[in-house]
Amino acid sequence: MVGRQGRYVTGAVLVVLLMVLATPWLGYARTVEAGRDYLLVGEATNEPTPHRACSPQMLSGDRQQVEVQAPPGGWSGEPQALDVFNVFAGEVRMQHGDREICGNMHDARTRDSRFRAGIGMVAVPKAGSYEPFVVSWQTPLKARWVPTLRLGAPSPVQQNDTARLLVRAACIAVAIALALSALMAYLTTRDRSFLMYIGATLVLVLWQSILGGLSGYPEPWLAVGERGAWWLLSLTAATQALVLPALWRLNGGDRVLPRSRLAQQVVLWGLMGLAVLVPWLGWDQLAVVALVLQGCFVAGCLLSLGMGLWARLRGDVWALAGLAALTPMLVLVLADATSARWLFEYRVEALQLAVTWLLMMAAYALNLRLGRLRQQRDEMRQLAETDMLTGLANRRAGLQQLAHHVDRVQRDGSLLVIGFLDIDLFKDINDRHGHEVGDQVLVAVAQALRAAVRNQDEVVRMGGEEFLLLLPGMPREVATERLEGLRQRITEICQDLQVPGLEVTASIGLAQWRPGEDDLAGLLRRADHAMYVAKRNGRNRVFDGETVDPLLPA
């Protein structure tokens, strides 16, 4: 009943979604019918341009300023675009001549709409003039976390800015897609590891949004305001609390050093505590926190690298995923230590790409884990449903398979014949030749049965020396001939064992499903009775149970 209700709910949701998706197209069709082949959306506005004037309050505090000088010979008179990015907190002031604007990375409404990943300005200096662009920003928390200024023609500068936005948005989109995929996996498996992955991914999405300024695009959806540095450091601490233990585990830390889990918990909760503390700190204290977080990140990456190499030398193939996830992080650490120019220019994009790669590798590791769990589940199921000696389905699995066949023949009216086989005088074989030979006989009989049917699942060892054959879709006359040939084959194949004095025969009872009369137990009872009739009539024969009433002695 619950499953049926779930299907109804799913169907209703799909119908609603289809109606929602179809509504715009229906509206467009009505517009075309009215004689219009276009669609106008929006309306005229009286809002001013998004440029903000700079107030003294915006420009208060410790700030840095630079003048972008004209080239030798002065400006050409062509439009000049200046884009400022990698500013993580505070207002950016841009001024040229009598034109002055201020913009905030965490509120896209304050910026020129032609620039989406940074704060930009387009001006047309007079030909031959030398008046510089003046740019100022809040002093960064760390020495090497400096803004990047790009000067040039408007088109290439804006294209570069748009490409940055696409990279930043794509990284967040990939993270959200991975989180949704993990949610589907959790609903299927109920494995809490996927919930932990989802939580970590959402934290990383928030961190990337603050880092790249998408928290304010197209309008602020996070209340960052003027506290961008606090938000960024708090989420950086929370991110490291999740990323560093993940790197350690991916590189085999839990497998090689199980006792390291306590240290992982200390690191996780210590960094989480720091994340909670950051909003209460002053500006000068934030600089110390930034240095501490940088040291933790470098130390965590190096320790994970050492563990990954050690685990790999010990033959841990799973550590390859950890080393792959760690590689971009190590590149960033090395580039920062050597003051690489490309990192100064593309720091935000490099960080987001590295984190996205880590999320992908973590998802890969989770999928491997899910595959191992499924494999173990399948192995346990196989052990529970397989006879260890012969490799055939055991009684439990055989009855389930028979029930499936019965359900099908009840639906479509097809044929179903079963054969119940018992090795004659099997106790005497064990007594005369030993249990080892008895086991060989059982294996040989199982091989003969398996070779005689289309699907291995249609042969069952019911227990001891008894076997059940399921012959769906086969007429009774054909089934009788098949079982007769099988009886002869059993005698022949057991002669191949070359045990002196060993003779093996089998008695087989046959029964066919009777529509409207039978149930599973009744079908088995008639086949079993037919097998005993075959034994009482001299053994080593096939007896058709349809020719005798199972309630009467034969």
TITORBA-384250 format. One record per residue (C-alpha): residue in one letter; x, y, z; residue number from 1. Coordinates in pm, whole numbers. Each point is the difference from the previous one (the first is absolute). Layout:
N
<node 'a', <X, Y, Z>, NUM>
...
This chain:
554
<node 'm', <0, 0, 0>, 1>
<node 'v', <283, 239, 88>, 2>
<node 'g', <177, -74, -329>, 3>
<node 'r', <-322, 63, -194>, 4>
<node 'q', <-56, 332, 180>, 5>
<node 'g', <360, 96, -76>, 6>
<node 'r', <-56, -67, -370>, 7>
<node 'y', <-315, 212, 6>, 8>
<node 'v', <184, 289, 167>, 9>
<node 't', <288, -27, -249>, 10>
<node 'g', <-243, 0, -291>, 11>
<node 'a', <-183, 305, 137>, 12>
<node 'v', <329, 189, 42>, 13>
<node 'l', <102, -81, -359>, 14>
<node 'v', <-338, 120, -132>, 15>
<node 'v', <33, 329, 192>, 16>
<node 'l', <354, 50, -132>, 17>
<node 'l', <-113, -63, -357>, 18>
<node 'm', <-282, 252, 43>, 19>
<node 'v', <240, 260, 138>, 20>
<node 'l', <245, -56, -285>, 21>
<node 'a', <-277, 13, -259>, 22>
<node 't', <-158, 325, 128>, 23>
<node 'p', <255, 241, -163>, 24>
<node 'w', <-34, -180, -334>, 25>
<node 'l', <-379, 25, 17>, 26>
<node 'g', <29, 372, 67>, 27>
<node 'y', <235, 38, -294>, 28>
<node 'a', <-242, -192, -224>, 29>
<node 'r', <-281, 241, 94>, 30>
<node 't', <227, 292, -84>, 31>
<node 'v', <74, -143, -345>, 32>
<node 'e', <-370, -59, -59>, 33>
<node 'a', <-61, 368, 72>, 34>
<node 'g', <227, 90, -293>, 35>
<node 'r', <324, 66, 194>, 36>
<node 'd', <319, -197, -66>, 37>
<node 'y', <200, 136, 291>, 38>
<node 'l', <-26, 18, 377>, 39>
<node 'l', <75, 316, 199>, 40>
<node 'v', <79, -43, 368>, 41>
<node 'g', <88, 259, 264>, 42>
<node 'e', <-90, 366, 0>, 43>
<node 'a', <154, 342, -22>, 44>
<node 't', <185, 120, 308>, 45>
<node 'n', <92, 326, 167>, 46>
<node 'e', <274, -152, 217>, 47>
<node 'p', <337, 180, -15>, 48>
<node 't', <319, -170, -112>, 49>
<node 'p', <148, -232, 261>, 50>
<node 'h', <308, 215, 58>, 51>
<node 'r', <28, 121, 358>, 52>
<node 'a', <162, 312, 125>, 53>
<node 'c', <268, -59, 261>, 54>
<node 's', <-68, 114, 354>, 55>
<node 'p', <264, 64, 267>, 56>
<node 'q', <-137, -296, 196>, 57>
<node 'm', <68, -232, -293>, 58>
<node 'l', <359, 116, -25>, 59>
<node 's', <79, -13, 373>, 60>
<node 'g', <252, -238, 153>, 61>
<node 'd', <334, -128, -122>, 62>
<node 'r', <7, 21, -380>, 63>
<node 'q', <246, -35, -284>, 64>
<node 'q', <5, 214, -313>, 65>
<node 'v', <164, -23, -340>, 66>
<node 'e', <8, 224, -305>, 67>
<node 'v', <-19, -166, -341>, 68>
<node 'q', <210, 228, -214>, 69>
<node 'a', <-50, 85, -366>, 70>
<node 'p', <239, -161, -249>, 71>
<node 'p', <291, 202, -142>, 72>
<node 'g', <-145, 265, -228>, 73>
<node 'g', <-326, 17, 195>, 74>
<node 'w', <-334, -165, -49>, 75>
<node 's', <-106, -79, -356>, 76>
<node 'g', <-349, 145, 31>, 77>
<node 'e', <-161, -345, -34>, 78>
<node 'p', <-222, -148, 276>, 79>
<node 'q', <197, -161, 281>, 80>
<node 'a', <-139, -273, 226>, 81>
<node 'l', <143, -67, 346>, 82>
<node 'd', <-116, -308, 193>, 83>
<node 'v', <92, -71, 363>, 84>
<node 'f', <-46, -347, 143>, 85>
<node 'n', <125, -228, 280>, 86>
<node 'v', <-130, 251, 254>, 87>
<node 'f', <-157, -197, 283>, 88>
<node 'a', <-129, 271, 234>, 89>
<node 'g', <-89, 366, 8>, 90>
<node 'e', <-65, 264, -264>, 91>
<node 'v', <205, 57, -314>, 92>
<node 'r', <29, 363, -107>, 93>
<node 'm', <72, 85, -364>, 94>
<node 'q', <55, 356, -122>, 95>
<node 'h', <98, 162, -325>, 96>
<node 'g', <-27, 375, -46>, 97>
<node 'd', <-322, 119, 159>, 98>
<node 'r', <-159, -344, -18>, 99>
<node 'e', <6, -208, 320>, 100>
<node 'i', <-177, -327, 87>, 101>
<node 'c', <6, -249, 287>, 102>
<node 'g', <-92, -365, -28>, 103>
<node 'n', <-29, -302, 230>, 104>
<node 'm', <71, -359, -110>, 105>
<node 'h', <-286, -125, 217>, 106>
<node 'd', <-268, 221, -156>, 107>
<node 'a', <-15, -9, -381>, 108>
<node 'r', <-247, 292, 3>, 109>
<node 't', <289, 233, 90>, 110>
<node 'r', <210, -99, -303>, 111>
<node 'd', <2, 81, -368>, 112>
<node 's', <-216, -270, -161>, 113>
<node 'r', <260, -47, -274>, 114>
<node 'f', <230, -159, 260>, 115>
<node 'r', <-128, -308, 182>, 116>
<node 'a', <298, -163, 172>, 117>
<node 'g', <173, 322, 102>, 118>
<node 'i', <-55, 370, 51>, 119>
<node 'g', <64, 189, -321>, 120>
<node 'm', <-17, 335, -171>, 121>
<node 'v', <7, 110, -362>, 122>
<node 'a', <131, 352, -66>, 123>
<node 'v', <109, 196, -307>, 124>
<node 'p', <308, 205, 94>, 125>
<node 'k', <76, 294, -227>, 126>
<node 'a', <259, -73, -266>, 127>
<node 'g', <346, 91, 122>, 128>
<node 's', <-104, 46, 364>, 129>
<node 'y', <189, -161, 285>, 130>
<node 'e', <-267, 1, 267>, 131>
<node 'p', <24, -336, 181>, 132>
<node 'f', <-267, -236, 124>, 133>
<node 'v', <2, 4, 380>, 134>
<node 'v', <-104, -321, 173>, 135>
<node 's', <-15, -72, 374>, 136>
<node 'w', <-113, -298, 207>, 137>
<node 'q', <0, -127, 354>, 138>
<node 't', <339, -135, 110>, 139>
<node 'p', <-1, -381, -46>, 140>
<node 'l', <31, -227, 300>, 141>
<node 'k', <299, -185, -146>, 142>
<node 'a', <296, 143, -187>, 143>
<node 'r', <-34, -209, -313>, 144>
<node 'w', <-379, 24, -25>, 145>
<node 'v', <18, 312, -214>, 146>
<node 'p', <-253, 127, -257>, 147>
<node 't', <62, -36, -371>, 148>
<node 'l', <-63, 289, -240>, 149>
<node 'r', <-57, -64, -368>, 150>
<node 'l', <22, 294, -245>, 151>
<node 'g', <-83, -11, -369>, 152>
<node 'a', <-265, 42, -266>, 153>
<node 'p', <-354, -50, 134>, 154>
<node 's', <-80, -313, -204>, 155>
<node 'p', <293, -228, 102>, 156>
<node 'v', <-9, 123, 361>, 157>
<node 'q', <-372, -71, 24>, 158>
<node 'q', <43, -340, -167>, 159>
<node 'n', <266, -93, 254>, 160>
<node 'd', <-232, 115, 278>, 161>
<node 't', <-289, -206, -139>, 162>
<node 'a', <222, -308, -33>, 163>
<node 'r', <90, 32, 368>, 164>
<node 'l', <-366, 18, 93>, 165>
<node 'l', <-74, -312, -207>, 166>
<node 'v', <278, -196, 172>, 167>
<node 'r', <-118, 108, 345>, 168>
<node 'a', <-364, -77, -74>, 169>
<node 'a', <88, -334, -165>, 170>
<node 'c', <193, -114, 308>, 171>
<node 'i', <-298, 76, 220>, 172>
<node 'a', <-236, -171, -245>, 173>
<node 'v', <218, -314, -3>, 174>
<node 'a', <5, -2, 381>, 175>
<node 'i', <-379, 27, 16>, 176>
<node 'a', <-37, -278, -259>, 177>
<node 'l', <233, -223, 206>, 178>
<node 'a', <-204, 74, 312>, 179>
<node 'l', <-324, -96, -178>, 180>
<node 's', <160, -319, -129>, 181>
<node 'a', <112, -84, 354>, 182>
<node 'l', <-354, 66, 123>, 183>
<node 'm', <-136, -253, -251>, 184>
<node 'a', <263, -250, 115>, 185>
<node 'y', <-97, 57, 364>, 186>
<node 'l', <-370, -55, -74>, 187>
<node 't', <98, -329, -164>, 188>
<node 't', <251, -128, 255>, 189>
<node 'r', <-76, 193, 323>, 190>
<node 'd', <377, 24, 47>, 191>
<node 'r', <81, 297, 226>, 192>
<node 's', <329, 58, -181>, 193>
<node 'f', <-200, 159, -281>, 194>
<node 'l', <-173, 234, 245>, 195>
<node 'm', <340, 111, 130>, 196>
<node 'y', <114, 57, -358>, 197>
<node 'i', <-310, 209, -72>, 198>
<node 'g', <57, 215, 310>, 199>
<node 'a', <366, 58, -89>, 200>
<node 't', <-92, 87, -359>, 201>
<node 'l', <-256, 259, 109>, 202>
<node 'v', <258, 165, 228>, 203>
<node 'l', <243, 10, -293>, 204>
<node 'v', <-269, 154, -222>, 205>
<node 'l', <-49, 283, 252>, 206>
<node 'w', <376, 46, 28>, 207>
<node 'q', <39, 19, -378>, 208>
<node 's', <-286, 249, -20>, 209>
<node 'i', <171, 234, 248>, 210>
<node 'l', <343, -53, -155>, 211>
<node 'g', <-110, 81, -356>, 212>
<node 'g', <-258, 268, 79>, 213>
<node 'l', <-294, -206, -126>, 214>
<node 's', <-165, 53, 338>, 215>
<node 'g', <-100, 342, -136>, 216>
<node 'y', <-93, -95, -356>, 217>
<node 'p', <-238, 105, -144>, 218>
<node 'e', <-118, 130, 335>, 219>
<node 'p', <133, -83, 348>, 220>
<node 'w', <-142, -331, 123>, 221>
<node 'l', <243, -24, 293>, 222>
<node 'a', <12, 281, 254>, 223>
<node 'v', <372, 64, -46>, 224>
<node 'g', <-4, 378, -19>, 225>
<node 'e', <321, 157, 123>, 226>
<node 'r', <104, -310, 194>, 227>
<node 'g', <128, -198, -295>, 228>
<node 'a', <335, -76, 168>, 229>
<node 'w', <-175, -148, 305>, 230>
<node 'w', <-228, -212, -215>, 231>
<node 'l', <290, -120, -213>, 232>
<node 'l', <226, -99, 291>, 233>
<node 's', <-283, -166, 193>, 234>
<node 'l', <-98, -212, -300>, 235>
<node 't', <368, -67, -79>, 236>
<node 'a', <45, -146, 348>, 237>
<node 'a', <-316, -211, -41>, 238>
<node 't', <116, -110, -344>, 239>
<node 'q', <340, -109, 127>, 240>
<node 'a', <-170, -185, 286>, 241>
<node 'l', <-167, -215, -266>, 242>
<node 'v', <265, -7, -274>, 243>
<node 'l', <309, -92, 205>, 244>
<node 'p', <-150, -314, 164>, 245>
<node 'a', <-146, -95, -340>, 246>
<node 'l', <345, 24, -163>, 247>
<node 'w', <149, -207, 282>, 248>
<node 'r', <-262, -271, -39>, 249>
<node 'l', <18, -3, -380>, 250>
<node 'n', <375, -56, 29>, 251>
<node 'g', <-44, -305, 222>, 252>
<node 'g', <42, 159, 343>, 253>
<node 'd', <-288, -196, 154>, 254>
<node 'r', <115, -326, -154>, 255>
<node 'v', <370, 31, 87>, 256>
<node 'l', <-36, 177, 335>, 257>
<node 'p', <-344, -77, 148>, 258>
<node 'r', <95, 180, 322>, 259>
<node 's', <29, 328, -191>, 260>
<node 'r', <-377, 46, 17>, 261>
<node 'l', <33, 175, 335>, 262>
<node 'a', <243, 251, -152>, 263>
<node 'q', <-240, 53, -289>, 264>
<node 'q', <-278, 81, 244>, 265>
<node 'v', <225, 247, 182>, 266>
<node 'v', <85, 176, -326>, 267>
<node 'l', <-362, 3, -117>, 268>
<node 'w', <-151, 138, 319>, 269>
<node 'g', <291, 238, 60>, 270>
<node 'l', <-45, 161, -341>, 271>
<node 'm', <-379, 1, 39>, 272>
<node 'g', <44, 179, 333>, 273>
<node 'l', <225, 255, -171>, 274>
<node 'a', <-265, 49, -269>, 275>
<node 'v', <-256, 83, 268>, 276>
<node 'l', <246, 237, 175>, 277>
<node 'v', <102, 200, -309>, 278>
<node 'p', <-309, 231, -14>, 279>
<node 'w', <90, 135, 346>, 280>
<node 'l', <359, 91, -84>, 281>
<node 'g', <145, 339, -92>, 282>
<node 'w', <172, 84, -328>, 283>
<node 'd', <353, -42, 136>, 284>
<node 'q', <-91, -339, 144>, 285>
<node 'l', <-136, -110, -337>, 286>
<node 'a', <350, 30, -148>, 287>
<node 'v', <131, -245, 262>, 288>
<node 'v', <-285, -243, -74>, 289>
<node 'a', <81, 21, -371>, 290>
<node 'l', <363, -98, 66>, 291>
<node 'v', <-108, -286, 230>, 292>
<node 'l', <-238, -135, -262>, 293>
<node 'q', <269, 19, -266>, 294>
<node 'g', <241, -194, 222>, 295>
<node 'c', <-267, -264, 75>, 296>
<node 'f', <-74, -42, -367>, 297>
<node 'v', <365, -44, -101>, 298>
<node 'a', <68, -239, 288>, 299>
<node 'g', <-313, -204, -76>, 300>
<node 'c', <89, -31, -369>, 301>
<node 'l', <357, -110, 75>, 302>
<node 'l', <-110, -254, 260>, 303>
<node 's', <-263, -138, -240>, 304>
<node 'l', <266, -23, -273>, 305>
<node 'g', <233, -198, 226>, 306>
<node 'm', <-284, -231, 104>, 307>
<node 'g', <-114, -52, -360>, 308>
<node 'l', <350, -93, -116>, 309>
<node 'w', <47, -234, 295>, 310>
<node 'a', <-337, -166, -57>, 311>
<node 'r', <76, -40, -370>, 312>
<node 'l', <334, -166, 76>, 313>
<node 'r', <-189, -241, 226>, 314>
<node 'g', <-215, -97, -297>, 315>
<node 'd', <-309, 206, 83>, 316>
<node 'v', <-157, 61, -342>, 317>
<node 'w', <-269, 224, 149>, 318>
<node 'a', <267, 256, 90>, 319>
<node 'l', <30, 88, -370>, 320>
<node 'a', <-328, 191, 22>, 321>
<node 'g', <133, 189, 302>, 322>
<node 'l', <324, 94, -174>, 323>
<node 'a', <-197, 113, -304>, 324>
<node 'a', <-226, 217, 220>, 325>
<node 'l', <304, 144, 177>, 326>
<node 't', <197, 93, -314>, 327>
<node 'p', <-174, 337, -75>, 328>
<node 'm', <34, 98, 366>, 329>
<node 'l', <373, -67, -9>, 330>
<node 'v', <30, 204, -321>, 331>
<node 'l', <-167, 292, 177>, 332>
<node 'v', <229, -30, 302>, 333>
<node 'l', <308, -6, -223>, 334>
<node 'a', <-124, 289, -215>, 335>
<node 'd', <-74, 210, 309>, 336>
<node 'a', <343, -74, 150>, 337>
<node 't', <173, 107, -324>, 338>
<node 's', <-229, 301, -59>, 339>
<node 'a', <-107, -132, -341>, 340>
<node 'r', <-147, 275, -216>, 341>
<node 'w', <-290, -211, -128>, 342>
<node 'l', <-118, -63, 355>, 343>
<node 'f', <-5, 376, 74>, 344>
<node 'e', <-216, 52, -309>, 345>
<node 'y', <-231, -301, 26>, 346>
<node 'r', <1, -80, 372>, 347>
<node 'v', <-377, -26, 37>, 348>
<node 'e', <-45, -221, -306>, 349>
<node 'a', <296, -220, 98>, 350>
<node 'l', <-138, -53, 351>, 351>
<node 'q', <-348, -82, -128>, 352>
<node 'l', <129, -242, -263>, 353>
<node 'a', <216, -177, 259>, 354>
<node 'v', <-293, -36, 241>, 355>
<node 't', <-229, -119, -279>, 356>
<node 'w', <255, -263, -97>, 357>
<node 'l', <17, -112, 364>, 358>
<node 'l', <-379, -34, 9>, 359>
<node 'm', <10, -209, -317>, 360>
<node 'm', <268, -229, 141>, 361>
<node 'a', <-193, -32, 328>, 362>
<node 'a', <-313, -89, -200>, 363>
<node 'y', <207, -257, -191>, 364>
<node 'a', <123, -150, 328>, 365>
<node 'l', <-356, -11, 134>, 366>
<node 'n', <-117, -177, -315>, 367>
<node 'l', <282, -252, 41>, 368>
<node 'r', <-113, -53, 358>, 369>
<node 'l', <-358, -40, -118>, 370>
<node 'g', <119, -254, -257>, 371>
<node 'r', <183, -196, 271>, 372>
<node 'l', <-311, 4, 220>, 373>
<node 'r', <-211, -129, -287>, 374>
<node 'q', <258, -267, -77>, 375>
<node 'q', <6, -110, 363>, 376>
<node 'r', <-379, -1, 7>, 377>
<node 'd', <-11, -212, -315>, 378>
<node 'e', <259, -237, 143>, 379>
<node 'm', <-196, -35, 324>, 380>
<node 'r', <-317, -60, -198>, 381>
<node 'q', <175, -259, -212>, 382>
<node 'l', <131, -174, 310>, 383>
<node 'a', <-349, 2, 149>, 384>
<node 'e', <-160, -137, -316>, 385>
<node 't', <264, -241, -133>, 386>
<node 'd', <80, -357, 94>, 387>
<node 'm', <373, 6, 81>, 388>
<node 'l', <75, -353, -124>, 389>
<node 't', <-170, 1, -340>, 390>
<node 'g', <-25, 372, -75>, 391>
<node 'l', <-372, -36, -70>, 392>
<node 'a', <-276, 209, 151>, 393>
<node 'n', <-97, -126, 345>, 394>
<node 'r', <-350, -81, 122>, 395>
<node 'r', <-76, 359, 108>, 396>
<node 'a', <104, 154, -333>, 397>
<node 'g', <-164, -282, -197>, 398>
<node 'l', <-338, 50, 162>, 399>
<node 'q', <21, 373, -69>, 400>
<node 'q', <80, -70, -365>, 401>
<node 'l', <-289, -248, -21>, 402>
<node 'a', <-233, 261, 151>, 403>
<node 'h', <104, 247, -274>, 404>
<node 'h', <-81, -259, -266>, 405>
<node 'v', <-336, -73, 161>, 406>
<node 'd', <-87, 372, 6>, 407>
<node 'r', <86, 28, -367>, 408>
<node 'v', <-201, -299, -116>, 409>
<node 'q', <-297, 129, 199>, 410>
<node 'r', <26, 331, -187>, 411>
<node 'd', <59, -119, -356>, 412>
<node 'g', <-126, -359, 6>, 413>
<node 's', <329, -151, -117>, 414>
<node 'l', <123, -351, 80>, 415>
<node 'l', <202, -105, 303>, 416>
<node 'v', <138, -350, 67>, 417>
<node 'i', <223, -99, 291>, 418>
<node 'g', <205, -312, 58>, 419>
<node 'f', <85, -133, 347>, 420>
<node 'l', <315, -218, -10>, 421>
<node 'd', <139, -227, 270>, 422>
<node 'i', <322, -203, -28>, 423>
<node 'd', <-84, -363, 64>, 424>
<node 'l', <152, -172, 304>, 425>
<node 'f', <226, 296, 72>, 426>
<node 'k', <48, -109, 363>, 427>
<node 'd', <142, -332, -124>, 428>
<node 'i', <243, 191, -224>, 429>
<node 'n', <128, 195, 301>, 430>
<node 'd', <22, -313, 212>, 431>
<node 'r', <184, -209, -263>, 432>
<node 'h', <226, 259, -161>, 433>
<node 'g', <28, 278, 256>, 434>
<node 'h', <-136, 352, 23>, 435>
<node 'e', <272, 139, -227>, 436>
<node 'v', <-127, -216, -287>, 437>
<node 'g', <-355, 97, 98>, 438>
<node 'd', <94, 365, -42>, 439>
<node 'q', <154, -76, -339>, 440>
<node 'v', <-324, -165, -106>, 441>
<node 'l', <-201, 305, 108>, 442>
<node 'v', <232, 232, -195>, 443>
<node 'a', <-18, -223, -310>, 444>
<node 'v', <-380, -12, 15>, 445>
<node 'a', <-12, 380, 41>, 446>
<node 'q', <219, 42, -309>, 447>
<node 'a', <-226, -228, -201>, 448>
<node 'l', <-308, 192, 110>, 449>
<node 'r', <159, 336, -74>, 450>
<node 'a', <95, -115, -352>, 451>
<node 'a', <-355, -116, -69>, 452>
<node 'v', <-180, 332, 63>, 453>
<node 'r', <13, 344, -159>, 454>
<node 'n', <63, 198, 318>, 455>
<node 'q', <201, -99, 304>, 456>
<node 'd', <-269, 158, 222>, 457>
<node 'e', <-241, -275, -110>, 458>
<node 'v', <191, -271, 191>, 459>
<node 'v', <-31, -17, 378>, 460>
<node 'r', <153, -222, 265>, 461>
<node 'm', <-285, -45, 244>, 462>
<node 'g', <217, -175, 254>, 463>
<node 'g', <190, -326, 38>, 464>
<node 'e', <-30, -199, -323>, 465>
<node 'e', <-317, 178, -120>, 466>
<node 'f', <-6, 242, -294>, 467>
<node 'l', <-274, 208, -162>, 468>
<node 'l', <-13, 95, -370>, 469>
<node 'l', <-214, 291, -121>, 470>
<node 'l', <-107, -31, -363>, 471>
<node 'p', <-213, 309, -85>, 472>
<node 'g', <-167, 18, -342>, 473>
<node 'm', <66, -368, -75>, 474>
<node 'p', <-286, -240, -89>, 475>
<node 'r', <-32, -304, 227>, 476>
<node 'e', <85, -247, -276>, 477>
<node 'v', <320, 186, -88>, 478>
<node 'a', <89, 33, 368>, 479>
<node 't', <-46, -376, 46>, 480>
<node 'e', <243, -72, -286>, 481>
<node 'r', <248, 255, 139>, 482>
<node 'l', <-10, -156, 347>, 483>
<node 'e', <31, -351, -142>, 484>
<node 'g', <315, 101, -187>, 485>
<node 'l', <129, 167, 315>, 486>
<node 'r', <-56, -320, 202>, 487>
<node 'q', <216, -194, -245>, 488>
<node 'r', <264, 272, -1>, 489>
<node 'i', <33, -19, 379>, 490>
<node 't', <91, -369, -20>, 491>
<node 'e', <257, 69, -272>, 492>
<node 'i', <165, 301, 163>, 493>
<node 'c', <42, -178, 332>, 494>
<node 'q', <182, -285, -176>, 495>
<node 'd', <262, 261, -94>, 496>
<node 'l', <89, 26, 369>, 497>
<node 'q', <175, -336, -39>, 498>
<node 'v', <-91, -125, 347>, 499>
<node 'p', <-7, -383, 2>, 500>
<node 'g', <-345, -140, 71>, 501>
<node 'l', <-168, 342, -12>, 502>
<node 'e', <-341, 3, -165>, 503>
<node 'v', <-213, 313, 3>, 504>
<node 't', <-362, 26, -109>, 505>
<node 'a', <-273, 254, 64>, 506>
<node 's', <-375, 0, 40>, 507>
<node 'i', <-184, 303, -137>, 508>
<node 'g', <-355, 115, 56>, 509>
<node 'l', <-167, 243, -240>, 510>
<node 'a', <-290, 239, 61>, 511>
<node 'q', <-163, 270, -213>, 512>
<node 'w', <-169, 316, 125>, 513>
<node 'r', <-379, -24, -3>, 514>
<node 'p', <-159, 343, -58>, 515>
<node 'g', <-272, 79, 252>, 516>
<node 'e', <71, -314, 205>, 517>
<node 'd', <361, 11, 118>, 518>
<node 'd', <200, 206, 240>, 519>
<node 'l', <376, -16, 53>, 520>
<node 'a', <-19, -251, 283>, 521>
<node 'g', <-240, -221, -194>, 522>
<node 'l', <226, -1, -306>, 523>
<node 'l', <302, -102, 209>, 524>
<node 'r', <-203, -264, 182>, 525>
<node 'r', <-110, -167, -326>, 526>
<node 'a', <356, -2, -138>, 527>
<node 'd', <138, -142, 325>, 528>
<node 'h', <-271, -268, 7>, 529>
<node 'a', <75, -92, -363>, 530>
<node 'm', <367, -41, 90>, 531>
<node 'y', <-86, -243, 282>, 532>
<node 'v', <-229, -191, -237>, 533>
<node 'a', <297, -36, -236>, 534>
<node 'k', <207, -142, 289>, 535>
<node 'r', <-269, -248, 104>, 536>
<node 'n', <-27, -119, -358>, 537>
<node 'g', <363, -102, -25>, 538>
<node 'r', <200, 325, 8>, 539>
<node 'n', <211, 141, -286>, 540>
<node 'r', <-299, 132, -191>, 541>
<node 'v', <-207, 315, -73>, 542>
<node 'f', <-358, 1, 121>, 543>
<node 'd', <-263, 248, -120>, 544>
<node 'g', <-201, 119, 298>, 545>
<node 'e', <-288, 101, -224>, 546>
<node 't', <-91, -367, -34>, 547>
<node 'v', <-51, -68, 370>, 548>
<node 'd', <-191, 164, 282>, 549>
<node 'p', <262, 111, 257>, 550>
<node 'l', <-247, -66, 283>, 551>
<node 'l', <-22, -370, -84>, 552>
<node 'p', <277, -259, 22>, 553>
<node 'a', <134, -123, -333>, 554>
